[in-house]
Amino acid sequence: MELYDGRPDSTDGRLPREIRTYDFLDSLGIEYKRTDHEPANNMEVLTRIGSAEEAI
């Protein structure tokens, strides 16, 4: 799993609420990191997502 700085280059296929979140953070000048991952339906997936975030 890879961490990215800021919004994705393309918002094609993204949920409207995800795009609004990027717009909001960008409008406030807040820097952020994101990762793309499969739906987190269980603790195993959440643990993998958390491991990517801890690598910062």
C-alpha distances in whole Angstrom, upper triangle without the diagonal:
4,7,10,14,16,16,15,17,19,19,20,19,18,20,23,22,19,21,23,21,20,24,25,22,23,27,27,25,23,20,16,13,10,7,8,7,10,13,13,17,17,16,14,11,12,12,8,7,10,9,6,9,11,10,12
4,7,10,13,14,12,15,17,17,19,19,18,20,22,22,18,19,22,20,18,22,23,20,21,24,24,23,20,17,14,10,8,6,8,9,13,16,16,19,20,19,17,14,14,14,11,10,11,10,7,9,11,10,10
4,7,10,11,11,14,16,17,19,19,17,19,21,20,16,17,20,17,15,19,20,17,17,21,21,19,16,13,10,6,6,5,8,10,14,16,16,20,21,20,18,16,15,15,12,10,11,11,7,7,10,9,8
4,6,8,8,10,13,14,17,17,16,18,19,19,15,15,18,15,13,16,17,15,15,18,19,16,14,11,8,5,5,6,9,12,16,18,19,22,23,23,22,19,18,18,16,13,14,14,11,10,13,12,10
4,7,8,10,13,14,18,19,17,19,20,19,15,15,17,14,11,14,15,12,12,15,15,13,11,8,6,5,6,9,12,15,19,21,21,25,26,25,25,21,20,21,19,16,16,17,13,12,15,14,11
4,7,9,12,12,16,17,14,16,16,16,12,11,13,11,8,10,12,9,8,12,13,11,9,7,5,6,7,10,12,15,19,20,21,25,26,26,26,22,21,22,20,17,18,19,16,14,17,17,14
4,7,8,8,12,13,11,13,13,13,10,8,11,9,6,9,11,9,8,12,14,12,11,10,8,8,8,10,11,15,17,19,20,24,26,26,26,22,21,23,21,18,19,20,17,16,20,19,17
4,5,6,9,11,10,12,14,14,11,10,13,12,9,11,14,13,12,15,17,16,15,13,11,10,9,10,10,13,16,18,20,23,25,26,25,22,21,23,21,18,20,21,17,17,20,20,18
4,7,9,12,11,15,15,17,13,12,15,15,11,13,16,15,14,17,19,17,17,15,14,13,12,13,13,16,19,21,23,27,29,29,29,25,25,26,24,21,23,24,20,20,24,22,21
4,6,9,9,12,13,15,12,10,14,14,12,13,17,16,15,18,20,19,19,18,17,16,14,14,13,16,18,20,22,25,28,29,29,25,25,27,24,22,24,25,22,22,26,25,23
4,6,5,8,9,11,9,7,11,12,10,11,15,15,14,17,19,19,19,18,16,16,13,14,12,15,17,18,20,23,26,27,27,23,23,26,24,21,23,25,22,22,25,25,24
4,6,9,10,13,11,10,13,15,13,15,18,19,18,20,23,23,22,21,20,19,16,16,13,16,16,18,21,23,26,28,28,24,25,27,25,22,25,27,24,24,28,27,27
4,7,9,12,10,10,14,15,14,16,19,19,20,22,24,24,23,23,20,19,16,15,12,14,14,15,18,20,23,25,25,21,22,25,23,21,24,25,23,23,27,27,27
4,6,8,6,7,10,11,11,13,15,16,16,19,21,21,20,20,17,16,13,13,11,12,13,13,16,19,22,24,24,20,20,23,21,19,21,23,21,21,25,25,24
4,5,5,7,9,10,11,13,14,16,17,19,21,22,20,20,18,18,15,15,13,14,14,13,16,18,21,23,24,20,20,23,22,19,22,24,22,22,25,26,26
4,5,5,6,9,10,10,12,14,15,16,19,20,19,20,18,19,16,17,16,17,18,17,19,21,24,26,27,23,23,26,25,22,24,27,25,24,27,28,27
4,5,5,6,9,10,10,12,14,15,17,18,17,18,16,17,15,16,15,16,17,16,17,19,22,24,25,22,21,24,24,20,22,25,23,22,25,26,25
4,5,5,6,9,10,11,12,14,16,17,15,16,13,13,11,12,12,13,15,14,16,18,21,22,23,20,19,22,21,17,19,22,20,18,22,23,22
4,5,5,6,9,10,11,12,14,15,15,15,14,14,13,14,14,16,18,17,19,22,25,26,27,23,22,25,24,20,22,24,22,21,24,25,23
4,5,5,6,9,10,10,12,14,14,15,14,16,14,17,16,19,20,19,21,23,26,27,28,25,23,26,26,22,23,26,24,22,26,26,25
4,5,5,6,8,10,11,12,11,12,11,12,12,14,15,17,19,18,19,22,24,25,26,23,21,23,23,19,20,23,21,19,22,23,21
4,5,5,6,8,10,10,10,10,9,11,10,13,14,17,19,19,20,23,26,26,27,23,22,24,23,19,20,23,20,18,21,22,20
4,6,5,6,9,10,10,12,12,14,14,17,17,20,22,22,24,27,29,29,30,27,25,28,27,23,24,26,24,22,25,26,23
4,5,5,6,9,9,11,12,14,15,18,19,21,24,23,24,27,29,29,30,27,25,27,27,23,24,26,24,21,24,25,23
4,5,5,6,5,7,8,11,12,16,17,20,23,22,23,26,28,28,29,26,23,25,25,21,21,23,21,18,21,22,19
4,5,5,6,8,9,12,13,17,18,22,24,24,25,29,30,30,31,28,26,28,27,23,23,25,22,20,23,23,20
4,5,8,10,12,15,17,20,22,25,27,27,28,31,33,33,34,31,29,31,30,26,26,29,26,23,26,27,24
4,5,9,11,15,17,20,22,25,28,28,28,31,33,32,33,30,28,30,29,26,25,27,25,22,25,25,22
4,6,10,13,15,19,22,25,28,28,28,32,33,32,33,30,28,29,28,25,25,26,24,21,23,23,20
4,6,10,13,16,19,22,25,25,25,29,30,29,30,27,24,26,25,21,21,23,20,17,20,20,17
4,7,10,14,17,20,23,24,24,28,28,27,28,25,23,24,23,19,19,20,17,15,17,17,14
4,7,10,13,16,20,20,20,24,25,24,24,21,19,20,19,16,15,17,14,12,14,14,12
4,7,10,13,17,18,18,22,22,21,21,18,17,17,16,13,13,14,11,9,12,12,9
4,7,10,13,14,15,18,20,19,19,16,14,16,14,10,12,13,10,9,12,12,11
4,6,10,12,12,16,17,17,16,13,12,13,11,8,10,11,8,8,12,12,12
4,7,10,11,15,16,17,16,12,12,14,12,9,12,13,10,12,15,15,15
4,6,8,11,13,14,13,9,10,12,9,7,11,12,10,12,15,16,17
4,6,9,11,13,12,8,10,12,11,9,13,14,13,15,18,19,20
4,6,9,11,11,8,9,13,12,10,13,16,15,16,19,20,22
4,6,8,8,5,6,9,10,8,11,13,14,14,17,19,20
4,7,9,7,8,11,12,12,14,16,17,18,20,22,24
4,6,6,7,9,11,11,13,15,16,17,19,21,23
4,5,5,6,9,10,10,12,14,15,16,18,21
4,5,5,7,9,10,11,13,15,15,17,20
4,5,5,6,9,10,11,13,14,16,18
4,5,5,6,9,10,11,12,15,16
4,5,5,6,9,10,10,13,15
4,5,5,7,9,10,11,14
4,5,5,7,9,10,12
4,5,5,6,9,11
4,5,5,6,9
4,5,5,8
4,5,6
4,5
4
